[in-house]
Amino acid sequence: MELVGERWSMLIVRELMLGGRRFSDLRASLPGISAKVLTERLTGLEEAGVLTRRKLPPPAATQVYELTEWGYLAEPAIQELGRWAARSREHNPQLPLSPVSLMLSMRTMLVAEAAEGVEAKVGFDIGGETFLAHLHDQQLPVRRGELDGADAVIRASAPLPILRVIYGKQTLEAIEAEGGLKVEGDREAARRFCSVFSLPDKVD
């Protein structure tokens, strides 16, 4: 807790869990954080060995922040905190969250029994951020980047419409009719994929 207990620190680690991000990307994903505080938290996490900085080669020639091998090992802790938060009766699954948060949420809330025998590669384009989730053997690795090889692609301007499908159990077609998202490719594969997630029961 001394390493990641300060406000924003664990959220920064979360946002880096699917790959390196630029300073501007991190600020955009964490509404409310100031440039000064973000700089301080990044410096502290780097000094602690949780993340590192790397300069991309030309033509990008920009600096990105990436988790170290040790930093990536924080994902189980983030998942357990997510499960804990979701069991509160005050938890609101419709609050805004970042695209990375959505991907990690799905990795956390995957129901192994429901996913048994389900195989699907589903791409997500959320406000221009792209991810490929490969559901197989009751596991859900997710990578950031190209959507090549996806059975289906779900496009939305924000995570909320997708949350309404995977946790609210509304149909893809209903949300699509409202203009909240768009499905391309194998619609049945997308439907099967979205059916294997569930929030845990609430506790007092």
N, C-alpha and C positions, 0 to 999 in steps of 0.2 A: 504493500500500500504506500510505502514511502516513495516508491518509484513511479507509480501510476495513479496515486490517490488524489493528486491535484486536479481541480476542475479542468476538463477538456482532455487531459492526458490519455485516458482510456479511449475516448472517442477518436482521437487522432490515430491511435494504434488500430482501432477498428477500421478506419477509413483506408489504412494502408494494407489491410489484410489480404486484399486481392491484387496487390501490386503497387509499384511506386507511383507517387503523385507529385505534381508541381505544387508550389506554395499556393498559387492562385486556385488550383483545384481543391485543395484542402479548405481554404477559406470559403469557397462556394458551397462545399458539402457540410460546413459547420456554421449555419447562420447564427450570428450573435457573437462570434469570436472576433476580437480585434487583431489587427496585424501584429501589434506589440505582444499580446498574450500568446498568439500562435508562434511567434518567433521564440519567445521564452520557453514554451513547452517543447518545441522541436529541439532547441539547444539542450534542455535538460534530459530529454529522452535519448539524444545522441550521446551525451556524456555518460549516461547510464548503460549504454550498449544496446538499447532497444531498437534504435534505427540508425541509419547512416545516410549520408548525402552522396549523390553521384551526378556528374555532369554528362549529359547526353552528347554524343558526337554531332558534328554538323550534318545536315542543315539545322537540326533542332537546337543544338548548342544551349540547352537550358538545364537547370538543376532540378533533380527530382529527389524526393525523400523515399527511402525504402526500409522496410523492416530487416533486421538482421535475422539470421537463422534462429537465434534465441527469441527475438521479437515475435516471430511467427508462432512460437509455441504458446503464445497467450490466447490463441483462439478458443481452446476448451474453457478457459476462465470467462471469456466474453460470452460464450454460449450458455454457460451456467447462470451468469448474471441475467441473460435474456430470458431463460426459463423462469428464474426467480421473479423477475419483474412481471412476466406475463401471468403469473398466478395470483397477482394482487387484484382485488376487486376494483381497484382504482385504475387498472391498466386500460388504456384506450388504444385499440389496434388501428384506429383511423387517424392518429396523429401523424404529422409529416415525418418522413424519414428519408435518408439518402438511398440512392440505388445500391451502394455497397451494403448498407444495413439490410435492405430487402434480401440480397443474395445470402448474407450470413444468417438472416432469420430463417430462410428456407433450409439452409444446412442444419440449423438448430432444431427446427420443428418438423423435420421429416419423420414420418411414422414408419418405422421399419416394416411392420406387419402389412401396412397398406401398400408399401412399395415392393413387396415380394413379387418377383416375376415381371415387374414393370421396367421396361428399357426405353429410354427416350433421350434425344439430344434436343434441348430447347434453347433457342437464342432469345436474348432480351435486349431491346433497344429502349433505354429509359432516358428520355431527354438528351439523346446523343451519346450516352454511355452504353457500351455494348458488352455483353457477357454471354458465355456459352456454358450452360449447365448440362452435365451428362449424368443422367440417372441410370445407374446400373448396379446390380448386386447389392441393392439396398443402401448404396452410397451416393453422395451427390458432390463430386468435385465440380468446382466452378472456376473458370478462367476469364479474365478480362481480355477483350480484343475481338478478333474477326469471328463472324458467325458462319463461316464455311462449314458445311457438314451438318448443319442443324436440320432436324426433321420438321421443325416448326419455329417460327419467330413471332414473339409477342412484342409489339411496339406500343409505348405509352409515353406521354410527356412527363409523367411523374409516377412514383410507385403506388399511390393509393388505389387506382383502378385495379391493379394486379392483386393488391392485398384483399380487395373486396371479393375476388375470385377464390384465392387460395385459402383465406381464413373466413371470409364472410359467406363462402359457398354459394355465391351468385354465379350464374353461368357466364361463360365467355361471351356468348351471343348477346346476353342482356346488357353487359357492360359495353360491348362493341356497338350495340344499337344506340347507346347513349353518347357515343363518340369518345368514350374513355380510353379505348385501346383498339388495336388492330391485330388480327391474327393472319399470318401468312404460312402457307405450307400445309402440313398434315394436321388438320384440326383435331382429329381424334387423339393423336399423340400429345398435343397440347392439353387436351381435356384430361387424359389419363395422368399426365404430369401434375397438373394442378390439384388432383384429387388426393394426393398422398401426404398432405400437410395438415396439421391440426394444432391449435393452441392447447396448452395443458389446462386441466380443471382449476378453477379459482379456489382459493382457501381464505379463511377469515384471519 
